[in-house]
Amino acid sequence: MRAAHVGYLVWKELRCLWRDPIMVCLIVYSFTVSIYAAATAMPGAVTKATIAFVDQDHSVLSRRIQDAFYPPLFVAPVTIEWSDMDQRMDLGVDTFAVVIPPNFERDILTGRQTSIQLNVDATRLSQAISGTGYAQAIISGEVQHLLPQASDPPRPKVDLALRLRFNPAGEKIGFGALMELVNSITMLAIVLTGAALIREREHGTVEHLLVMPISPVEIVLSKVLAMGAVVWVCAGLSLRW
């Protein structure tokens, strides 16, 4: 196997790919539009979800809970009456409706068992699943801030600190883009290499390659290197921009 033969064949494959507009468009689409569309359509991404409160307690804690829901996850919450809650959710005005019972703050401070009702519009599946978790975490956090420090459970001697090197904010669109990028790399690495061989048959140059003083290993290796280089460069540009 000669490196010069492989180099010439790699250059030939790159020129043939450049003259194939359909494959060029597929590569550009796979590393741009496809990644953006898949990332922005990730289920569970909560953005400006509508939420309403039925505040029957009118306490400091109930107001703090309402103030804890703010953009971009939720829109500014509104206070409604109990009789309007079902109608607003049926019309699709509110995705979430939180009912704070009477004497909620007093029960929390005295250690009595109490609960908050969280109503969810399940027809908006993409926001209902993750939004429920966000709402529970926000409400629990505000309740914990009100409790006396002595009631806090003892912390373990060893605490696990998690740090995300990629996407430290934990945004789902970032993980979705990376997953789609891996899918594009896997698909094109196979498709482009196979299309390079099919292109030889379409142009009638397979027989010319076989009678030339080059080995089958050089032919296959040149196609793998050429198409692999294209995928590697496009994946790097997609990560950069």
Buried (B, 14 or more C-beta within 10 A) or exposed (E): EEEEBBEBBBEBBBEBBEEBEEBEEBBEEBBBEBBBEBBEEBEBBBBEBBBBBBBBBEBEBBBBBBEBBEEEBBBEBEEBEEEBBEEBBEEEBBBBBBBBBEEBBEBBEEEEEBEBEBBBBEEBEBBBBBBBEBBEEBBEEBBEEBEEEEEEEEEEEEEEEEEEEEEEEEEBBBBBBBBBBEBBBEBBBEBBBEBBEEBBEEEEBBEEBEEEEBEEEBBBBBBBBBBBEBBEEBBEEBEEE
